[in-house]
Amino acid sequence: MADLLFPLIVPQMRERRFRQQEFSLDEFSDEELRSRYRFGSQSIEYLTEIIGDDLQRQTKRNHAITPTLQILVALRFLASGSFLQVIGDTFGLPKSTVSRIVTDVTLALAHKQSEFIVWPSDPVEMHEVKRGFFDKGGFPGVVGCIDGTHVRIQGPNRNENDYVNRKGYHSINVQAVCNHKGRKTKRHLMSSCFHSCEMLNNKSATIKVFSKV
């Protein structure tokens, strides 16, 4: 009887709406930008210049996410190490959009690596690097400084154990070589179960270039 008098009313869930916030680099000082994104305004504008075309959205929507905003979202995520949901709430974007942006910006930057990570190829350039190291530290015959670090990642679905390092968390072992100006000239990536010495012995590009010195 109660069902007849009071018909069952199923409450409808409201669709969650996000208001994309407008960001202008002019609103922040370089110090404020670096504290949030690890980059100043000129560096962010330069990133927009080199990968902006790769981030253009093929959409007819009135409020497409600009390349600059995509770069800011990705830099904020990388600089803070925060959750996608938190980054989304900061910019007024859903978590799925933030995830796609981080992926797109990262891939766009990775595709440009050959333009910036270049090993010195001619004797004049090699001599300049050696001279630069000698002027800095008085050590002769140096063509690069090598070091490595573990970049924390989420455990992958496949071969998960290969990415657990000696400290017990998932990571990628990144090894890089830089010149006297601090610019990368080579980099090598492997799962974290490999020690740095094993990376050097694993037919890495580093071994190949050092054999040419």
C-alpha positions as CSV (number, residue, x, y, z in Angstrom):
1,M,0.0,0.0,0.0
2,A,2.8,2.4,0.9
3,D,4.3,1.7,-2.6
4,L,1.0,2.9,-4.1
5,L,0.8,6.0,-2.0
6,F,4.4,6.9,-2.2
7,P,5.8,5.8,-5.5
8,L,9.5,5.0,-5.5
9,I,11.5,8.0,-6.6
10,V,15.0,7.3,-7.8
11,P,17.2,10.3,-7.2
12,Q,19.1,11.3,-10.3
13,M,22.8,11.8,-9.9
14,R,24.0,15.2,-11.1
15,E,26.6,15.2,-13.7
16,R,29.9,16.5,-12.3
17,R,30.9,19.7,-14.2
18,F,34.3,21.2,-14.3
19,R,35.0,24.9,-14.9
20,Q,38.3,25.2,-16.7
21,Q,40.3,28.0,-15.0
22,E,42.0,30.6,-17.1
23,F,45.7,31.0,-16.5
24,S,48.0,33.8,-17.7
25,L,51.7,33.7,-17.2
26,D,51.6,37.5,-16.7
27,E,49.7,37.0,-13.5
28,F,52.8,35.3,-11.8
29,S,56.3,36.4,-11.2
30,D,59.2,34.1,-12.4
31,E,59.8,33.2,-8.8
32,E,56.1,32.1,-8.3
33,L,56.2,30.2,-11.6
34,R,59.4,28.3,-10.6
35,S,57.9,27.5,-7.2
36,R,54.9,25.9,-8.9
37,Y,56.3,24.6,-12.2
38,R,60.1,24.6,-11.8
39,F,60.2,26.8,-15.0
40,G,60.1,30.6,-15.5
41,S,57.9,32.4,-18.0
42,Q,60.5,32.4,-20.8
43,S,61.1,28.7,-20.5
44,I,57.4,27.9,-20.5
45,E,56.9,30.1,-23.6
46,Y,59.8,28.3,-25.2
47,L,58.2,24.9,-24.5
48,T,55.0,26.2,-26.0
49,E,56.9,27.3,-29.1
50,I,58.6,23.9,-29.7
51,I,55.7,21.5,-28.9
52,G,52.6,23.8,-29.2
53,D,51.7,22.5,-32.6
54,D,51.8,18.9,-31.4
55,L,49.3,19.8,-28.6
56,Q,46.7,21.5,-30.7
57,R,43.3,19.8,-30.2
58,Q,41.4,18.9,-33.3
59,T,38.0,19.9,-31.8
60,K,35.1,22.2,-32.6
61,R,34.5,23.0,-28.9
62,N,34.6,26.6,-27.9
63,H,36.8,26.0,-24.9
64,A,39.6,23.8,-26.2
65,I,42.5,23.5,-23.9
66,T,45.4,25.7,-25.1
67,P,48.9,24.2,-25.5
68,T,50.2,26.6,-22.8
69,L,47.6,25.3,-20.3
70,Q,48.4,21.7,-21.2
71,I,52.1,22.4,-20.6
72,L,51.3,24.0,-17.2
73,V,49.2,21.1,-16.2
74,A,51.9,18.6,-17.1
75,L,54.7,20.7,-15.4
76,R,52.6,21.0,-12.3
77,F,52.1,17.2,-12.2
78,L,55.8,16.5,-12.7
79,A,57.0,19.2,-10.3
80,S,54.7,18.3,-7.5
81,G,54.4,14.6,-7.8
82,S,50.8,15.0,-6.7
83,F,47.7,12.9,-7.8
84,L,46.0,13.5,-11.1
85,Q,42.8,14.3,-9.3
86,V,44.5,17.0,-7.2
87,I,46.0,18.6,-10.3
88,G,42.6,18.4,-12.0
89,D,40.9,20.2,-9.1
90,T,43.6,22.9,-9.3
91,F,43.0,23.6,-12.9
92,G,39.3,22.8,-13.1
93,L,39.8,19.7,-15.2
94,P,38.6,16.1,-14.8
95,K,41.1,13.5,-13.9
96,S,40.9,11.7,-17.3
97,T,41.8,15.0,-19.1
98,V,44.8,15.6,-16.8
99,S,46.0,12.0,-17.5
100,R,45.7,12.5,-21.3
101,I,47.4,15.9,-21.1
102,V,50.4,14.5,-19.1
103,T,50.8,11.7,-21.6
104,D,50.5,14.0,-24.6
105,V,53.0,16.6,-23.3
106,T,55.5,13.9,-22.2
107,L,55.4,12.2,-25.6
108,A,55.7,15.6,-27.4
109,L,58.8,16.4,-25.4
110,A,60.3,12.9,-25.9
111,H,59.9,13.3,-29.7
112,K,62.1,16.4,-29.5
113,Q,64.9,14.7,-27.6
114,S,67.2,14.2,-30.6
115,E,67.3,18.0,-31.1
116,F,68.7,18.6,-27.6
117,I,70.5,15.4,-26.4
118,V,73.4,15.3,-28.9
119,W,76.8,13.7,-28.3
120,P,79.7,15.9,-29.6
121,S,80.4,14.5,-33.1
122,D,83.4,16.4,-34.4
123,P,86.9,17.0,-33.0
124,V,86.4,20.7,-32.6
125,E,83.3,20.3,-30.5
126,M,85.0,17.5,-28.5
127,H,87.9,19.7,-27.8
128,E,85.6,22.5,-26.6
129,V,83.9,20.1,-24.1
130,K,87.3,18.9,-22.8
131,R,88.5,22.5,-22.5
132,G,85.3,23.4,-20.7
133,F,85.8,20.7,-18.1
134,F,89.5,21.5,-17.7
135,D,88.7,25.2,-17.1
136,K,86.1,24.3,-14.5
137,G,88.0,21.6,-12.5
138,G,91.4,21.4,-13.9
139,F,90.9,17.8,-14.9
140,P,92.1,16.9,-18.5
141,G,90.5,14.7,-21.1
142,V,86.9,14.7,-19.8
143,V,84.1,14.6,-22.4
144,G,81.2,14.0,-20.1
145,C,80.0,13.5,-16.5
146,I,77.8,10.4,-15.9
147,D,75.3,9.8,-13.1
148,G,72.1,8.0,-12.5
149,T,68.9,8.3,-10.5
150,H,65.7,6.3,-9.8
151,V,62.5,7.9,-11.0
152,R,59.6,6.6,-9.0
153,I,56.7,5.1,-11.0
154,Q,53.5,3.2,-10.4
155,G,54.0,-0.6,-10.6
156,P,53.3,-1.8,-14.1
157,N,50.9,-4.7,-14.8
158,R,53.6,-6.7,-16.6
159,N,57.0,-7.7,-15.1
160,E,56.2,-5.8,-12.0
161,N,59.0,-7.3,-10.0
162,D,61.6,-6.0,-12.5
163,Y,60.8,-2.4,-11.5
164,V,61.2,-2.8,-7.7
165,N,64.6,-1.2,-6.7
166,R,66.7,-2.1,-3.7
167,K,64.8,0.4,-1.6
168,G,61.6,-1.4,-2.2
169,Y,59.6,0.9,-4.4
170,H,58.9,0.9,-8.2
171,S,61.2,3.0,-10.3
172,I,63.0,3.5,-13.7
173,N,66.8,3.6,-13.5
174,V,67.8,6.6,-15.5
175,Q,71.5,7.1,-16.5
176,A,72.6,10.3,-18.2
177,V,75.8,12.0,-19.5
178,C,76.1,15.8,-19.5
179,N,78.7,18.2,-20.9
180,H,80.6,21.0,-19.1
181,K,77.5,23.3,-19.5
182,G,75.2,20.8,-17.8
183,R,73.4,19.8,-21.0
184,K,72.6,16.2,-21.5
185,T,74.5,14.5,-24.3
186,K,73.3,10.9,-23.7
187,R,70.7,9.1,-21.7
188,H,69.9,5.5,-21.0
189,L,66.8,4.0,-19.3
190,M,66.3,0.5,-17.8
191,S,64.1,-1.2,-15.2
192,S,65.2,-0.5,-11.6
193,C,66.4,-4.1,-11.0
194,F,69.5,-3.3,-13.0
195,H,72.4,-1.7,-11.1
196,S,74.2,1.3,-12.6
197,C,77.2,-0.9,-13.4
198,E,74.9,-3.4,-15.2
199,M,73.5,-0.5,-17.3
200,L,77.0,0.4,-18.4
201,N,77.7,-3.2,-19.4
202,N,74.4,-3.6,-21.2
203,K,75.5,-2.4,-24.7
204,S,74.4,1.1,-23.7
205,A,74.9,4.1,-25.9
206,T,77.2,5.4,-23.2
207,I,79.7,2.6,-23.7
208,K,79.6,3.2,-27.5
209,V,80.4,6.8,-27.2
210,F,83.1,6.4,-24.7
211,S,84.8,3.9,-26.9
212,K,85.1,6.6,-29.5
213,V,86.9,9.1,-27.2
